[in-house]
Amino acid sequence: MSWTCWVRRTVIAGWDSIKWYVAYVATTCLAIYLGLRHRQSKVYPYGYFGARLTNIFPIEINARAKMIDKLCKDVFYMLKTQKEAHTSFPRNQPAGLALDQIRDALMPQFTIQKRHEIWKDVCEAVRQNVSVREMPVVIGGEDFLCWEWIGWGILDSAEVRAVCHSYRHVLRSL
């Protein structure tokens, strides 16, 4: 018997013995995939095979929502801290912060494309808050959109030091 004939017979015999296992594994993987897509359609309503297939697993969607929520809270703390600084030193500190500066300060680890995707959702969430005013401001001859904290909950100095300690170097550079 030739070498090629022996290999061919061995492969065919091997396939006959494992083809049901391969079919079982493929069917299980397909069922898991469709189950996850169904759970995703409840969380992220684009259906089973919708136009947007960026996130397959709902865990990633929940992690993204948590990250956006954390970034919104960080933006609020930065704006409250800036309002406190403006109240203390109105000539030296502006009342608001530019959106681009806040974005770059809070998300330096992301790529530019990912940063813009996430920041778009953060902007939508912050704009829904009635304690934040958005206004166009000219800084150095360029137009910027700025956010200003207009809410009643201005932090006292002890809370600013405790909560926003990590942003002190960021706020000094702005």
Buried (B, 14 or more C-beta within 10 A) or exposed (E): EEEEEEEEEEEEEEEEEEEEEEEEEEEEEEEEEEEBBEBBBEEBEBEEEEEEEEBEEBEEBEEBEEBBEEBBEBBBBBBBBBBBBBEEEEEEBBBBBBBEBBBBBBBEEBEEEEBEEBBEBBBEBBEEBEBBBEEEBEEEEEEBEBBBBEBEEBBEEEBBEEBBEEBEEBBEEB
